[in-house]
Amino acid sequence: MTVSVIAVVVICLVALVGTLSLTGKSDSDYSAATRGNLLNLSYIYIGLALILTVGIIYSVIKSA
């Protein structure tokens, strides 16, 4: 169970770093047009982090 949680956290962090590193490699017109998309993607990552946190807390409480 612990290995699964660690794997999920690592995958999310790698995806976040990869996404953020790719956003800086575009021309000015494209980056201006995708500013809203990046904001939406950030909201998705924040929501995913909240869901994972609740799931981890639930599993810890349930196993105790």
Number of C-alpha atoms within 10 A of each C-alpha: 7 8 8 9 13 11 12 13 14 12 12 15 13 12 13 14 11 11 14 14 10 9 14 10 10 10 9 10 8 11 15 11 10 13 12 11 12 15 11 12 15 15 12 12 16 12 12 13 14 12 12 15 12 12 13 14 11 11 12 10 9 8 6 5
